[in-house]
Amino acid sequence: MNINVQESDCLIKSNKKIRLSVHKLAKVFTMHLQNSAIIDIFSNLSLSVEEGSCTVLLGPSGMGKSTLLKSLYGNYMITSGEIMLHCDDGNLDVAKASPQIIYELRRNIIGYVSQFLRVVPRVPALNIVMEPLLNRGVEKVQAQEKAKTLLTRLNIPERLWSLSPTTFSGGEQQRINIARGFIAHYPILLLDEPTASLDAYNRGVVIELIEEAKARGTAIVGIFHDEIVRNKVADDVINLAECAA
Amino acid sequence: MKLPVLNEQPILKVKDVNKLYGINRGCQAIGFDLYPGEVLGIVGESGSGKSTLLKCLSGECQPDSGDIIFNALSGEVLNLYEIGEAKRRLLMRSEFGIVKQNPRDGLRLSVSAGANIGERLMAVGERHYGGIRSTASSWLQQVEIDAERIDDFPQSFSGGMQQRLQIARVLVTKPRLVMMDEPTGGLDVSVQARLLDMIRTLVANLNLSVVIVTHDLAVARLLCHRLMVMQKSRVIESGLTDQILDDPQHPYTQLLVSSVLTP
């Protein structure tokens, strides 16, 4: 059993609210088509994340870092355990939430920046970035302004805004993804290697965005292979290799 | 950070619906709720019962047993196969919209594009010619067909244009529940992408509830919030679209997902 030591500590040392806590999480993949192979990713994972702080997941590939983020987002189905969101007016277990609740969580509470951009062909980059705000009912003009500001900050040239990002370079696609993840403010943000294919300058912009989100009180769980970024943003580090069963 | 509140009622409730043509042919033990604004995809191989289920839902095929309950705009709660033929027909051309896989099945080929759209409006009581024509023209533009072609016959349209015309014909009466059977089937990929983008935008802008049958998992991923996977007449797995496609649990779903070719 591995409880992150910080969990008990933080209750004493800070009065920040815990926003997300994971209890005894297990994830097993059963590959029915491959001789029913069973892949045990993790079996007893616990952690908690406070508002305004960033927890970084460490560990070699295959330890389940991305699997954990995907589970927190409701994308992967966990095998057992709890994923509790601590709202001001009560708690909610993501692992047991209905699809309708998950839509709401993804609209308003949990943001996720994945490693890869997956979009409808033909839709311009600007519209893709605006979408999370439009989904919350923000006026189009206002959403457009915010999207433009963010794309400018992330150094996406204006001539690309009206084009579909399917033909963009890896680094450009990643910045579209980042813009989409940061345009609407979420109390909980999951970041899966957001800086993997960025140059030093843009990496700096992403660090700023993360710092700003923390200042707003966002609880962040992230994977950063890049040590520079990790050292800048991490308040807490969890090594999944040590947490493994 | 507040807990999500759901105060919307389902627009459609499906309870233990069965329609069998033979052993495991058709659909059986189907149950689900559909919420306003939600897009539900039904996926599975040919012969798994997807289209039979869709026909039951759309009022075209009475199930052997089970209930399909629709929350009408008027506030009435209607049991689709207990309200009588006349009322069901009215529902099918007003609050329901049915998009056929083959646009030629959903369009009238012997009348102009404008008349195809206008006809549905007249069926729900619209009488003013000028109003009908201008509505038809604005719908042509919404589905990206040049309004100048309002008097052309659908035969002169390409497959993709015919499909977009069919969608305009269906949506013009502002249905609340739209059912689509393979709407992008048989279209080449460049046309598909355009249609997908259009359907997505219309669904979001009009807050439509949609049930869409498709065997194309890429289409399902881009359009659907939630999926039901069917095999041999039964739903074997259901859930959030990305969860079903990224972490399928059932052996058959794993087979479906792993069989997709990515270019």
Interface residues (C-beta under 8 A of the other chain):
Chain A: R19 F29 T30 M31 H32 L33 K70 G74 N75 Y76 M77 L85 C87 D88 D89 G90 L92 P99 Q100 I101 I102 Y103 E104 L105 N108 I109 R118 V120 P121 R122 V123 L134 P187 I188
Chain B: M1 K2 L3 P4 V5 L6 Y35 E38 A193 R194 L196 D197 R200 A204 R221 L222 H225 R226 G239 L240 D242 Q243 D246 D247 Q249 H250 P251 Q254 L255 S258
